[in-house]
Amino acid sequence: MRSAVLGAMILLGSLGANSSADASQNRATPGQNRADTRMAEFSATKPPIGYVQFCRQYPSECNHGRSLAQRPVLTQERMNELLDVNARVNRAIAPVTDKALYGVEERWTYPLDRGDCEDYVLLKQRMLIDRGWPPSALLITVVRDTNGDGHAVLTVATSAGDLVLDNQEGTIRFWRDTPYDYLKRQSTTDPNAWVSLRNERIKSWSTVGGTSTR
């Protein structure tokens, strides 16, 4: 697993950055205040099946354990790190569904040159951890996109608020300025625990990067 991560990072090192993005309309998420830069968390919920399978296959990548929630101060240096990692991964990895790449509906893994949305998230999370960011601030997050499909982004909890790193655009925005309906994410105190971002019961999602839900 470590060699796969290193291989991806070597590939990323040869690529430049892209920070352009289009403005978009946001969507309401029940219980969330769009005036707040920090998302509210509600009850515990089940993790995506792809995350569970990833941790079973690579337990060392999920053994961060419980910790105090940390929100790093968003200095210009840290913002530059986020911009760099987001842009490099987005440029290096070509989007493809798990079905097309692996022949299965859902598989979470570190990508080398192609991957689904959650693979981008895993690689960005790993690279930022390697740069010294606390795992409790780097939260895999499941949303519903503008087409109503499941999608994954990386939420970065900072002193300024919750920023979103997305494979569909280069601009890093506060969660409230994205077009998504937020469903759930990793807990800030335990990455293996997940919390709902809605104040109502929601259905489980069978996939994150594809179009199938249930």
Backbone torsions as a table, in degrees:
resi	resn	phi	psi	omega
1	MET	NA	-42.4	-178.4
2	ARG	-63.2	-37.1	179.8
3	SER	-65.3	-34.8	178.1
4	ALA	-65.0	-41.5	178.6
5	VAL	-64.5	-45.6	-179.3
6	LEU	-63.2	-38.9	178.3
7	GLY	-61.8	-41.7	178.8
8	ALA	-66.5	-39.3	-178.0
9	MET	-71.0	-33.5	175.3
10	ILE	-63.5	-42.8	177.9
11	LEU	-61.5	-42.2	-178.2
12	LEU	-65.2	-30.8	-176.3
13	GLY	-63.5	-20.3	-178.0
14	SER	-93.2	1.0	-174.6
15	LEU	-110.2	156.9	179.7
16	GLY	-90.6	-166.8	-176.7
17	ALA	-117.8	157.6	177.4
18	ASN	-142.1	119.3	-175.4
19	SER	-118.1	15.0	179.9
20	SER	-81.4	150.7	178.7
21	ALA	-160.4	157.9	178.0
22	ASP	-95.8	144.9	175.0
23	ALA	-71.3	149.2	-178.1
24	SER	-146.3	161.3	178.2
25	GLN	-80.4	144.3	176.9
26	ASN	-93.9	167.7	-179.4
27	ARG	-122.6	151.6	-179.1
28	ALA	-77.1	141.6	171.1
29	THR	-120.7	118.3	-177.4
30	PRO	-52.1	126.5	179.0
31	GLY	94.9	-14.3	-179.3
32	GLN	-95.7	140.4	178.1
33	ASN	-99.0	110.7	-176.5
34	ARG	-69.2	-6.1	175.9
35	ALA	-86.5	-11.8	-176.6
36	ASP	-98.1	137.5	178.9
37	THR	-82.1	-8.8	178.2
38	ARG	-111.1	136.1	178.4
39	MET	-78.9	143.8	173.1
40	ALA	-83.5	144.5	176.7
41	GLU	-110.9	143.0	-177.7
42	PHE	-116.1	-134.0	-172.9
43	SER	-76.0	163.3	175.2
44	ALA	-64.4	147.8	179.5
45	THR	-145.2	169.8	-178.0
46	LYS	-75.7	142.5	175.3
47	PRO	-73.6	158.4	175.1
48	PRO	-60.1	145.1	-178.4
49	ILE	-61.0	-33.4	179.0
50	GLY	-63.4	-37.0	177.9
51	TYR	-68.0	-42.0	179.0
52	VAL	-60.2	-45.5	-179.8
53	GLN	-66.3	-38.7	177.5
54	PHE	-59.8	-45.1	-178.5
55	CYS	-69.4	-31.0	176.0
56	ARG	-68.4	-37.6	-178.6
57	GLN	-78.5	-35.8	-177.1
58	TYR	-129.6	69.0	-174.3
59	PRO	-59.5	-30.7	-178.6
60	SER	-64.9	-24.5	-180.0
61	GLU	-79.5	-9.9	-177.1
62	CYS	-117.2	5.1	-175.5
63	ASN	-92.7	50.1	176.6
64	HIS	-81.1	-22.3	177.8
65	GLY	72.4	176.1	179.3
66	ARG	-75.2	148.8	-180.0
67	SER	-158.6	169.5	174.6
68	LEU	-72.7	139.8	178.2
69	ALA	-65.2	133.4	179.6
70	GLN	-123.3	137.8	174.7
71	ARG	-122.8	95.1	-178.1
72	PRO	-59.0	146.5	175.9
73	VAL	-65.7	130.4	-176.1
74	LEU	-85.5	82.1	175.1
75	THR	-79.7	169.3	176.7
76	GLN	-62.9	-36.5	178.0
77	GLU	-62.0	-43.8	179.3
78	ARG	-68.2	-38.8	177.4
79	MET	-62.9	-38.6	177.5
80	ASN	-63.7	-35.7	176.9
81	GLU	-63.8	-44.1	179.3
82	LEU	-62.4	-45.2	179.6
83	LEU	-62.0	-41.3	-178.0
84	ASP	-65.5	-50.1	-178.3
85	VAL	-64.3	-44.4	-179.3
86	ASN	-60.5	-46.2	-177.2
87	ALA	-68.9	-42.5	-178.0
88	ARG	-63.1	-46.1	-179.6
89	VAL	-65.8	-42.4	-179.2
90	ASN	-62.2	-35.4	179.9
91	ARG	-78.1	-32.7	-173.7
92	ALA	-81.0	-30.0	-172.4
93	ILE	-106.0	126.6	176.5
94	ALA	-86.7	135.5	-178.7
95	PRO	-73.5	134.3	176.8
96	VAL	-155.9	145.8	-179.9
97	THR	-76.0	157.1	176.4
98	ASP	-61.4	-35.1	-179.9
99	LYS	-62.9	-44.0	-179.1
100	ALA	-71.3	-35.2	-174.6
101	LEU	-86.6	-41.0	-174.2
102	TYR	-116.6	-11.1	-178.3
103	GLY	79.4	15.4	178.3
104	VAL	-130.0	158.8	-177.4
105	GLU	-70.1	-33.2	-173.8
106	GLU	-146.9	121.2	172.1
107	ARG	-149.3	118.8	178.7
108	TRP	-97.3	129.4	178.1
109	THR	-162.8	169.2	175.1
110	TYR	-77.6	128.4	-178.4
111	PRO	-85.5	154.7	172.7
112	LEU	-101.5	-51.0	178.4
113	ASP	-140.9	-10.3	178.1
114	ARG	-141.5	153.7	178.0
115	GLY	177.1	166.7	176.2
116	ASP	-88.1	174.5	-172.2
117	CYS	-57.0	-39.2	-178.1
118	GLU	-69.0	-25.6	177.7
119	ASP	-69.8	-38.4	173.0
120	TYR	-57.8	-45.3	-177.5
121	VAL	-62.1	-45.7	-179.5
122	LEU	-60.0	-42.7	-178.9
123	LEU	-68.9	-42.6	177.7
124	LYS	-61.9	-42.1	179.5
125	GLN	-61.6	-46.8	-179.4
126	ARG	-63.1	-43.7	-179.0
127	MET	-64.4	-38.7	179.6
128	LEU	-71.6	-36.9	174.3
129	ILE	-60.9	-42.7	178.7
130	ASP	-65.1	-21.5	177.7
131	ARG	-91.3	4.7	174.5
132	GLY	102.4	3.1	177.4
133	TRP	-73.4	140.2	178.2
134	PRO	-70.5	136.4	178.8
135	PRO	-55.9	-31.5	-177.6
136	SER	-66.9	-13.6	178.9
137	ALA	-98.4	-4.3	-174.5
138	LEU	-116.7	98.0	-166.0
139	LEU	-114.5	117.1	172.7
140	ILE	-64.0	130.5	-172.1
141	THR	-131.7	134.5	179.8
142	VAL	-103.7	130.1	-179.1
143	VAL	-130.7	171.0	168.7
144	ARG	-109.4	125.5	-175.9
145	ASP	-83.2	-175.0	-174.7
146	THR	-67.9	-15.7	175.8
147	ASN	-92.7	-1.6	-178.1
148	GLY	85.0	10.9	-178.2
149	ASP	-95.3	157.5	176.1
150	GLY	-70.8	141.7	-178.3
151	HIS	-150.2	151.7	178.3
152	ALA	-120.1	140.0	175.4
153	VAL	-135.2	166.3	174.7
154	LEU	-103.4	118.4	174.3
155	THR	-91.5	129.8	177.5
156	VAL	-111.1	113.4	-179.0
157	ALA	-83.1	115.7	-179.0
158	THR	-125.2	173.6	177.9
159	SER	-62.5	-25.4	-178.8
160	ALA	-86.8	-16.8	-177.4
161	GLY	139.3	-172.3	-176.4
162	ASP	-93.4	112.8	179.3
163	LEU	-97.2	151.3	-176.0
164	VAL	-119.5	124.1	173.3
165	LEU	-101.9	123.6	-168.4
166	ASP	-131.4	138.1	178.2
167	ASN	-76.9	-9.5	-177.8
168	GLN	-91.1	-5.2	176.1
169	GLU	-159.2	159.4	-177.1
170	GLY	-89.4	-23.6	-178.8
171	THR	-73.9	134.9	175.1
172	ILE	-94.8	124.5	-175.4
173	ARG	-123.2	159.5	165.3
174	PHE	-64.8	150.3	-178.5
175	TRP	-52.4	-37.1	-175.0
176	ARG	-68.6	-17.6	-178.4
177	ASP	-99.1	10.4	177.0
178	THR	-98.9	164.3	-176.8
179	PRO	-91.0	19.0	-168.8
180	TYR	-100.7	156.4	169.5
181	ASP	-99.4	116.3	-172.1
182	TYR	-87.2	132.2	-174.4
183	LEU	-107.5	-57.9	-177.4
184	LYS	-161.8	164.2	178.3
185	ARG	-155.7	171.7	174.9
186	GLN	-63.8	148.6	176.0
187	SER	-71.0	146.4	178.7
188	THR	-72.6	-13.7	-179.8
189	THR	-109.1	-11.4	179.1
190	ASP	-156.4	108.3	-175.9
191	PRO	-64.5	-17.6	178.9
192	ASN	-89.9	-4.1	173.4
193	ALA	-104.8	142.1	-178.9
194	TRP	-120.3	147.8	-178.8
195	VAL	-125.6	147.7	176.9
196	SER	-76.3	144.3	175.6
197	LEU	-105.0	12.1	179.1
198	ARG	-122.9	153.6	178.9
199	ASN	-97.1	25.8	178.5
200	GLU	-142.8	159.6	179.0
201	ARG	-69.5	138.1	179.4
202	ILE	-126.7	156.3	179.6
203	LYS	-76.4	153.3	175.4
204	SER	-72.2	150.2	179.2
205	TRP	-103.8	129.4	179.9
206	SER	-77.9	-27.4	175.4
207	THR	-138.5	162.1	176.6
208	VAL	-106.0	-48.6	-174.3
209	GLY	-87.3	-17.8	-178.5
210	GLY	-93.0	-163.4	-176.9
211	THR	-103.1	-6.1	-176.3
212	SER	-83.5	134.4	175.0
213	THR	-139.6	154.8	173.1
214	ARG	-161.6	NA	NA
